[in-house]
């Protein structure tokens, strides 16, 4: 093997980048772009094979190009909405063909596969159908510093399904795709710690999608679990009821407080000496270019723009710019409140404010805040309160009243009901049994293969290195030969190596003679194969076996070792 | 399978594009960019596996990204010399990051792998080493109309080897890489018709490289075979001696002929009523920006600029522009000759002119040609004649005197001694045994996986469709069930299908009931699997077997069929 550990390599921001680099699995070519070295290729190939085996049960493999014409992305309207989209051109200093031949480097393939499947399947008889591929994707991420977790170039399995009805789509979605995904994560060794969470439908659907989230201390997502419902939610879509907080028994007189440049909740809390929970955060938005929306929430929360967008029934929501904000509220940024706003401003208040007494609220006057504001006395109490906040630890499910359990997690897969978004764009209809033309329903299902490799390392490592699950470890056994200058020991090590290979067990054999035992042990822990086997002067006619997950090694003979391996097979 | 034959699809310019599209193996996304449908994925995967098995014997697999930073390509000086290089950027209509993040889409990976291997292997102990990958490449081809033969995006196996000396490089090159390549082409079923031809070293080396060329009527290359030497040459580097042509017994008086606008050999031949063989074609070049070269060749040949460049020992050779040409010769384009050129013009004449008597030659005067020119009497006979022509059918090897056998072929692989071109660029030296730093030698070895799929179709097809070699056929057996409305026949067909699968034989089962037998037969011929098996009312308790390469089918029982398959296994 030409590559080896590089223990002195620099540390990256994430454990996966640091460990995979030091252990010689990958080499960073530039931010978000990695070369897979021999050990890395083996892991990618093992993950791919597991994914392929499970996907072959529910779809057919294809291989789509990374390049596509602009026209496909124009038709779906995504050319100008996907901000990570990369374009390529052959124009260069010596090419005479400047500005010609511009292509898209696909970041996903709905825009490519839909017209292909459309070409082949145009009657109800050939639907449903599903195709998948394992292939490289491109995203021009602004920040690509999470190792294999967020790449500019990454390997992905993407599956697309095509149906005659929403019912057929949901049947496939819940009864084929989701079980196949579960099987994949079980086989990779993260099944027990991976949950299915409700997530946003993104640009694709008004309804929810689902994410497979695996528990991980360094995960990017917060998952909220309702034990009563046995249901998981991604924070971004968690229905949230704020916990009750004790309110004053009596209303106090409302008055304005002058606080120069007191902008932002943290500054306000320090200045007023009241907790954020006693304040109201008010933000103003423009909806669909015309309507103006004021949204209020208990001061320790943030507004969830996706929730708000749905509640105000807007397609587009953007924060008011400073100039308009001043026109509307009369104040600079930081002093907005819900008292005395112009009549055309629609006010939406989060349920966390419903029972507030003596709360703070911006005065719509630069440098001023109102304190001891009370509903009805000082401002009309809204007839209805909403859930427009980003959920926080401690929140309850408004439906069940359960306090959520909250944990960090990393997304390892997602499934999207696309419905007719793409079939509409390409005019993909099918001939129904009654002879009429009907719209095709689609679903889209992703697993980031290279990302998954990174997440497994984030989950399974210790201070010494990686701890690979057996199913995707590059080799099962790390055979360390010590004292190899002794011909008898060398012969024994080579015999063990040959016998394991004969048994079909994959072995990485460290036969370096110039390297000290301590370094071999350190390398072995860093690389993280499931079984470490030592052959040395000390082991005599036995071999020393240690599992990467255990502390103690034991001396066994080859037959005993075979038993250990078989047990685990 | 979601895809199927599309017999009414339009014809492309090449057989491989037409047949692979109609048979449902690929779908063109745009010129030079293809989606691989399920049948196509199977062929690509079989070719890849054969290549991988052979490459694993001589190297280690890696997987490099398609994206790389501009800096690598700047260092090697290729950023501005490779005219098919594609660049990408994340700039788009909605991205705020315009003009940032420009990357190269690699068309080959010397510029990426060299610094990686350099990082890991810095002493003589770890060399030689070799790595390979199977991965997608990008080339902005001006014309990409040859189906899978010349793609803008294509799948390639590229291998790179690293050595302590030229000797070690050549040992690997001839004794490891070339035999492994031979094995690959044998296993794919084109071994007997694939030869190793000497080819140009291109930009990489002054010496030759080698190409694996497979005989193919529609091939893009001409191969010249010297039977005595048992050596093959690509036309571009074939040493060439023109065949003898009968010359006049006596010199005729030289004179000028007026021929207005008679420019070009074809026009001249018609106008003068002399064969092209009696004319001399003269072209003027600028070498390395300063020297001016006149090159003359028998009129039916063309000048080989690569040969000329080597002979005049120039790094760069370009045709004289019209203005300079007129300054030098005094004439417009089309009337250049070697008589009366300024003294600073260096004259190089091809050996095909050495014995010419009474030949035509441009008069260096617009609209005028000299006829009956003779050496010494009219113009100084060069002291030396050269081989500066592109070889033609009928030519002899100047060394052996053998008349070449000439055939058309398609390149299926190439091997390049890169020597120190890339290690120089990256300053890749190794610590030699004597403690000194020495330059690393490299080799580069390519096989176009997707191209190979296209070439196999070009070679092996008839008017009915593709004829796959067994080793890379997507399935071995095409089972056609006819009269399937009859439950007994259906049960029998399904039984055959199950029994073949149990034997590990890959079967494509055509169980369509709505399709007429004639169409099933046509589809089967089009798809081109090695064995066609029919189960129908007519076949009773037997099955009808026909090889795709044979005309006659025969009725056999299952045991006999197993024998047929075993024989071929």
Interface residues (C-beta under 8 A of the other chain):
Chain A: X1 X2 X3 X4 X6 X24 X27 X29 X30 X33 X34 X35 X36 X37 X38 X40 X41 X44 X60 X61 X62 X63 X64 X65 X66 X67 X68 X69 X79 X80 X81 X83 X84 X85 X86 X87 X88 X89 X90 X91 X92 X93 X94 X95 X97 X101 X103 X105 X112 X116 X117 X119 X120 X121 X126 X129 X130 X131 X136 X138 X140 X142 X152 X153
Chain B: X1 X2 X3 X4 X6 X24 X27 X29 X30 X33 X34 X35 X36 X37 X38 X40 X41 X44 X60 X61 X62 X63 X64 X65 X66 X67 X68 X69 X79 X80 X81 X83 X84 X85 X86 X87 X88 X89 X90 X91 X92 X93 X94 X95 X97 X101 X103 X105 X112 X116 X117 X119 X120 X121 X126 X129 X130 X131 X136 X138 X140 X142 X152 X153 X162
